[in-house]
Amino acid sequence: MPDILRRIAIIGAGAVGQALGRGLIAAGIYAPENIIAADIDKAKLGAFQEYSGVSAAGTVEAASRSAVVVIAVKPNAVPALLDEICDYVKPEQLVISVAAGVTTETIESHLTERVPVIRAMPNLPCAVREGATAICRGRNAENQHVERATSIFGSVGKVIEVPENLMSVVTGLSGSGPAFVCVAIEAMADAGVAEGLSRQQALTLAAQTVLGAAKLVLETNKHPAELKDMVANPKGTTIEGIKALERAGFRAALIDAIEVATLTSEMISQQAEQEKRRG
């Protein structure tokens, strides 16, 4: 197998790029030396290289030497980056972008014709290999490219494919969702402290409770309502707590939070498209 087929470039050594690199190594999909990282922040890039063993290179070198090129920079930096590497990325390669709000059409417009593009929306738990990632395909991406992207992001969690018009919903739900869950964990821990537990005891119990409940949903394939009913006994502690949540509008607040995050994601995408047309 030619060396290029064994390599993946991760351009952007931030939280998502580093989490993805760690997951690929841990899953045995890529050896550290076959992951080429690039970043304008040399200190960040050096730290990533030192603790993980990945290779480091300039942006153009990383892109030209790899079969898969992952774009993991901030959304506003994507056009300039693509313009920098466009002459070095060929149709035989695969470009994957994790930049929120940047459409496949925008990415393709900065690359040579027929380069396959996959857009991905991973989330923060990718750092502990429990991420949720949605992917969508550009006009030149075929099933083999989707399968490769699924394998890559499957190393750091679960993956689904959606049409591109649903990517803003994904951003609002699973992209922003970890922050909403962290707010819930913090509130649960605060309640435990208020009732006498130490901060560490309360935080451990709250976080593990959320982790365990999520795992129950995924592994039993039962509806959350069914699992809730298993512990909501007549006149018991759980049903009384649920009544309090309903009175406070907990369910509606979560729905509203995801709706607002989705609308914000759509607005960011629209602004990026407008800027592209003006440019």
N, C-alpha and C positions, 0 to 999 in steps of 0.2 A: 504494500500500500504506500503510495507517495506520501512524503512527510506532511504536505499541506492538508491532506485529508484527515490527519490525526489531530490537527490543531484547531483551537477556538480562540478568537481574540475577544477580550473584554475591554472595551474602550470606556473608561470611567471606573475608577477604583473607589467609588463611594460605598455606601451601605449595601445597596442592591448588588452592585458588581462584585463586591467582596463576598457577600452571602452566597451568590450564585457560584463563584469560584470554589468556595469551601464545600458546597453541596456536590458539585461535579466531582471533586477529588474524593470526598467521603463515599460517594456512590460507586466509585471506580469507573466512571464514564470517561474521564480524561485523567491522565497522569499530570502531576503538577508542571512538568517541563513542557507539556503540550498545551498549556494555557498561557497565552501571551497577553499580559495586561499593559494598558497604556493610560496615562493620565497626565495632565499638565501640572498637577500638584506632585512634585517629585518626592516630597516627604511621605505623602499618603501612599504613593506607588511603591516606595522603598519598604514601607512597613508591611504592605500587602505581600510583597515578594519575600520578605524575610520570614514571616511567620507561616506562609503557606507553601513556599518553594516554587511559585509560579515564575515564569519568565517575564521579563520586562522589556519593552521596546517603545519606539516612537509610534505615533498614531498610524502613519502611512505604512511603516514596516509591519506592524501588527496586523493591519487590514489585508495587506498583500500576501502575507504568509499563512493565512488561515482559511479553512473551508467555511467556517461560521464566524461571522462578525457580529458581536453583540454591542449595540449602542446603549450605553448606560450613563449618559451625561444628562445634565439638566435640559428640559425642553427647549429653552431659548438658545442653547448652544448647538442643537442638532443641525440646523441648516448649514452653518459654517463648517461643522465637522464633516458632514456629507460632501460638501464641496471640496474639502481637502482630500478625501479618499476616493472620490468618484472615479478617477482615472485608473485606480488600482483594484477596484472590485469588479469581478467578472460574473457573467451569468451562471457559471459553474459553482459560485459561492452562494451562501445564504446570509442575508442581513436580517437580524432580529433587533427590534427596538423596544426598549422598556420605558421610553420617555412618555410620560403621561400627556395625553391630549394631542400628540403628534400623529396624524393620520398616515395610513399606508400610502395614500395618494401624494401627500407632501414628501414623504421619504423617497418614493419612486421618482418624483420630479427632479430630485437632486442626484440621481444615479443614472448610469447608462441603461439603455433599453434592455428589458428581459431579465434584469437582476431580480431574483425572488426575494420578497420581503414578508416577514411575519411581524406583527405587532403584538406585544405581550404586556399584560398588566399584572405583575407579581405584587405581593405585599410583604410587610415587614417580617412576619414570622418565617419567611424564607431563611432568615439568619439562623434559625434553629431547625431547619428542614421540615417545618410544618406550615409552609406557605400555601396560599391559594392563588393560582395563576390562571387567567383567561387569555387565550390567544385568538387572533383572527388573521386571516391570510390576505395578502395583497393579490393583485390581478395576475402576477406571474408565479405565485406559489402553488405548488402541486401537493398531492397527498404525501409524497415522500418528505417534503419540507415540513409539513405539519407534524408528521411522525417524528422527525428529528427534533423539532422544537418541543414537542411533548416529552420526549426522552430527556432533554436538557432540563426543562423546568420540573419534570417529574422527580428529578434528583433532590429537589428542595420542597416537595409537597405534592399537592393534587393539582391537576390541570384539566381545564375544559376548553372547548372551542366554541366561540360564539360569532355571530355576524358582527361586523364592525360597528353597526349602528347601536349595538348594546354595550360597547366598551365604556361609555360614560356611566352606565348603570353599574358595571363591574367596579369602576373606580369608586363610586359612591358606596357600594356595599362591601366589597372585600378589600379595596384599597384603603379607604378611610375607616372601615369597620374595626380593625385592631385598636385604633385610638378610642373608639366608643366603648369597646370591651374593657380597655384599660381604665376608663372612667368608672365603669361598673365595678371592676375589681377594687379600685381605690375606695369607692363608696362602701362596698361590703366590708373592706378592712377597717375603715373608719368606724363603722357600726360595731365591729368586733372590739375595737379598742374602747369605744364608749361604754361597752358592757363589761369590760374588765380584762380582756386579753392583751398581751403585749403586742406591740406593732408587728414584730416579726411573726409571731404566732398567727395573728389575724391575717396578715398578708399571705402567708403560706397556705392557710386554709381557704382563703378566698380564691387565690390563683389556681390551686389544685382542684377546687370545686368546679371552676369554669372549664378547666382542661378536661376533667373527668366527664362533665356533662356533654361537652362537644364530642368526645370520643364515643360516648354512648349513642349519640345521634348517628354518627358516621358508621359505627360498627354493627349496631343492631338494625339499622335501616328502619327504625320506628319513627313515626311522626313525633316531633317534640311535644305535642299536646298529649300523646299517649304516655310518654315518659313522665311528663308532669303529673298526670292523673295517677300514676303508680305510687306517688308519695304524698298526694294531696288528699289525706284522709278526712272524713267528716269531723268538723270542729277541731281539727288538728292545727299544728303550728304552721305547716306549709300553706294550707288554704287561707289561713288568716293573713299570712304574709302576702299571698297573691292578691287578696282583696285590697291590701294597702297599696300594692303596686298599681292596680287598676284605678284606684281612687286618685293616685298621683299622676296618672296618665303616662306610665312608663312605656307601655307598648306604643302609644301614639307618638311619644317623644322620639323613640328609636326610628319609627317610620319617617317622621319629619326630618330627622338628622340625615338619613340616607337620601331622601328626596332632595334636600338642600345640597348635599355633597354631589349628587348626580347633576343637578342643574348647574352647579359651579363648574364641574368638569366639562359640561357641554359648552358653557360660556368661554372657558379657556381654549377649547378646540376651535370655536368660531373665531376668537380673536387671532389665533395663530393662522387660520386660513385667510383672514382679512389681511394680515401683515404679509403673508406670502404673495397675495395678489397685488398688493401695493408695491412689493419689492420687484 
